[in-house]
Amino acid sequence: MVPSTTEYDGIPGPNFWKLVQCLGAQGGYTGPIDGVLQYNSWVGVQKRLDSLLFYTPPTYTGSGDVETWKGLQRYAGHYGTYEGPVDGYRE
């Protein structure tokens, strides 16, 4: 796995965004892994988080909204790379 400095400084950098897109690819995203998240990237992320029971949407919004960030926080917390609150706040 490509390392991300985010776990050390808390600031999402280029590798972080690429890793998020890789998560989206596990949820069906088929576009480039370039770190530029758009609608399809976010839907893939949401679907993958939903399949892992970290995100329960009324619908897939295709955006990095608060509920998606809560899902990412739950995911990271589960795997030991996040110890903060599950509040959807991203920076």
Secondary structure, DSSP 4 states (H G I P E B T S, - for coil): ----THHHHS---HHHHHHHHHHHHHTT--S--SS---HHHHHHHHHHHHHTTS---SS--SS--HHHHHHHHHHHHHTTS--S-SS----
